[in-house]
Amino acid sequence: MDWDKLRVFHAVAEAGSFTHAGDTLNLSQSAVSRQISALEEALQVPLFHRHARGLILTEQGESLNRTVREVFAKLAMTEALLTESKEKPAGRLKVTTTVGFGSSWLAPRLPTFLDQYPDVTMQLLLDDTDLDLAMREADVAIRMHTPKQPDLVQRHLTDIQWHVCASPEYLKRAGTPKTAEDLDNHKLILFGDHHPPVPDINWLADAGRRVGSSRKALLEVNSLRAMVLAVRAGLGIAAVPDYMHAETDGLVQILQDIKAPKVDVYFVYPEELRNSKRVAVFRDFLLAQLNQRG
């Protein structure tokens, strides 16, 4: 199998169309189509079902794409390790974490890290689903739950606590809840079903809820920043992680004695990167920054 044709095939399989793959590869649609036809002819199997709405992998195409994806993942890992300087951290580091933590806490601190290590560049992938580190969708991850894959190296970074917040205007209008049971009579802002992989993220819906009572959210939104803005607008009460303290300035922290679940934060990366200097210095940077979190 020709390597260039496999590269084109992988791009088409991931993009789902000749046109989008061509944009990625800087090739014309016709050139991409010819490469795929030649590969199918060489293998004597169809790799795609052609439809008006796009392309769907055949069973043979699925099998080939799994193998090609693994090969590209291993090559990317090898390239990263080979290009890293033996003397100092260098090369690109692909980091993934949740949208909330990445945008509110991590992104503002990255200039400090990148100034300290000028030979390191970074790609920050904010995603509320877990990217596959084994398949090299990212080099390292900061996750708000215990990693499930046993073949990944993990380091506990910190615990995140929740603050229950409301605006002064809302509390003036609706009153201030004194106990968790009082939340039965208040308007709540929750994540709903579409939320990042954080255990018990909607714990406020059940905290102190009386038996037989129904506690529904007035608003469900899959964004921490949107939740804070809704709280600031006086819509209701929400639980916000403590790393967003700067963005909750002006809000009132209530129910400070309420029992809330803690969130365990982990730094996770593949075994192959255990000796990577840029991974090590980034881990140490995170630990130092989180230890002085206030």
N, C-alpha and C positions, 0 to 999 in steps of 0.2 A: 504494500500500500504506500502510495506516494505521500510524503509528509506534508507537502503544501496542500494537497487535496484534503487530507485529514484536518488540517487547520481551518480550511474553508468550511468543511462539513461541520466541524464543531461550532463555528460562528453561526452558521445557518440554523443548527439545532437549537442553539441558545436563543437566537433572535426570532425564530419562527417564520422568517421570510427571507427571500433572496435580497430584496431591497435593503432591509435593515442590516443584514449581514454585510452587504456591499458597502454601506456607509461606515461600518466598523472597520472593514478591511481596506477601505479606500479603493474598491474595485467596482466596476459597473455591474448592474444586475445580470446582464447577459454573460459576463465573464464568470460570475459566481455560479450561474445556472450550468454553464458548460463544465465547470470543475466537478459539480455534483453529478451530472450525467456521466462524465468520464469515470468517476469513482464507482457509480452504480454498475456501469458496464464492466469495469475491471473485476468487481466482486460478484457480478451476475445476480444481484439481489436488489430489490427496490428499498431505498432508505427513507423515503418520504411519501406520504399520501398528499397529492396536490389537490387543494380546494380553493374555491374563490376567495375565501377569507384568510388563507395562508397555508402553511405547511404543518403536517402532523407526522411525527416519526412513526415508521413501521416498527414491528417487533424487532426486526433485524437492526433497524436504525437505533432503537433504544439501547440494544446491547452494545453496538459499536460506540455510541456516545458515552455510555458509562465508562468504557475502557479508555476512550480518548480523554475524558475529563480527568480520570485518575492519572494518566500520563502527564497531562499539562500541569496538574497539581504538583506532582513530584518534581517536574522540571522547574517550576516556579520556586519550590522550596530549595532545590539544589542551587539555583541561580542566586537566591538570596544569601545562602550560606557562603558561596564562593566569592561573592562581591564584597562581603563584609571584611573590613580591615582587621588585621590581627592586632593592631596597635590600639585602635579606638573604635567606638561604635560608629557604623556607617551604613548607608543603604536606606531603602524605603521600608517603612513599617506600616502595615495595614491593621488598623485598630477598629474594633466594632464594640458598640455598647448601645443601651437603650436611648431613644430620642431625648427623653427627659434629662437623664444624667449627662449625656454627651453634650447637649446644648447648654444646659444651665450650669453644670459644674466643670466638666472636662475642657470644653472648647476655650473658655477664658484663660485657662492655665497653660495651654499648649505653647503660647509664645515663650514662656519661661523655659520650658523643656527644650524647644527647638533652638533657642539662643544658647543654651548650655551645650548642645550637641549639634553644631552646624553641619556636620556631615550626614546627619539623619534627616530624611524627609518622611512625611507622614500622609497617609490617606485615612481619613476618619469616616467610617461607615456607620451612620446612625440608623438603627433598625430595631423595631420592637418584636422581631422574631430572632431566634438564635441562628446565626450564620454557621455554616459547617466548616469548622477549622481544619478538620481532617482532609477536606476537599479544597483547602486553601482559599476559601471565600474571604478569609481574613487571617492575619498572622496571630493576633492575640485578641482576647475578648475580656471585657469587664461585665460580669453578669450578676444579676440580683437574685441568684438562686444557686443551689449546689449543682455543679456540673454533672450531667448524666452520663457522658461518655467516659468510660474507664481509662481510655488510652490518652487522656489529656492531663497535662501537668496543671495543678491548681494551687493557688495561694490565697488564703483568706486575707482580704484587705482591711475591712472595717465593717461595722454595723451601721445601718441607717435607721433613724428613729422617725416617727411621724409627729407632725404638729397639726392639731385641729384648729382651723382658722375661719374667721368670719370678718366681714367689714363692720366698722362702727355703725354705719347706716342700717345694716341688716339687724344688728343686735338691738339698736334703738327701736326698730319697728317690730321685731318679733320676740324680743326678750333674749336674755342670755341663759342658755342651758346650764344648769348646775351639776347635773349628773348625766351619765350616759343614757339613762332611761328617758331623760327629757328630749332626746333626739327624735323620739317618736312623734313629737309635735313640731318638728322643724323641717325645713327644706334642705335636701342634701344634693351635693354634686359628686357623682361617682364616675368611674371609668366605664361601667357597663361590661358587655361581653368582649369587646375588642380592646384588649389591654395588653401591655408588655408582660413577659414571663416573670412576674413578681408575685410570690406567694401571698395570699390574703390581701390583695391590693384593695379590695372593696370591703375591708373589715368594718368600716364605719357603718355599713348597712345593718350589721348585726350586733354591734357593741351595745350591750345593755338592753337590747330589744325585749320588751315584755312578751311573755308567752301568749300567742294568739294575736298579737298585733302585727300590722303590716307596715313595713317601712320602705317606701319606694323613692327613687331618686327623681327630683324635679328635672335634672339635666344629667345625661350621660355623655361623656366626651372623651375621646382617646388621646388626649394631650394634656400634660401637666400644666403647661403654660396657659392653655385655654381655660383649664380649671381655675387657676389663680386669677385670671382676668374676670371670669364669671363671679368668683368670690368678691373680687374688688368692686365689681359692678353692683353688689348687694343682692345677688341672686340666691345665695344660700351658704351652707357650711360644707367644707371639704377637708380631707386629711391630706397634708402636703409633706413630702419628705424634707428632713432638716437641711439637706444640702441646698435647698431653694430659699434659704432664709433671707438672702438679699432681695429676692423678688417678692417676698411677702411683707416687705417694709410698709408700715401703715395699716396692716391688718391686725386683728386682735387674736391672740392665741388663747383658746378656751379649753376647758376640760383637761387641764394639764396633768391631772392625776389619773386620767383614764388609762386602762391597760390596753396597750396597742402592741401588735406583733412587730418584732424587729426584722429588718431585712439584712441578710448576710450577703456581702459583696465579695466576689471572687475574681482574681486575675487568672486567666486560663490561656494555655497555649499548647501546641503539639509537642510531643516528646522530642521531635527532630530539632526544635529550636531551644532546647534546654541550655545549650552552650552559646547561644547568640548574645553578643554584647549589647546590641540595641534593645533586645527584649529585657535584659537584666537591668539596664539603666532606666528604662521606662517603668518597670515594676518598682524600682527603688524610689523613683520620682513620685509615683502615685502614693506610695506608703508615706513618704515625707509630707506630701501635701495633705493627705487625709488625716495624718496625726495632728496637724495644726488647724484642722477644720474647726471653724467656730461659727 
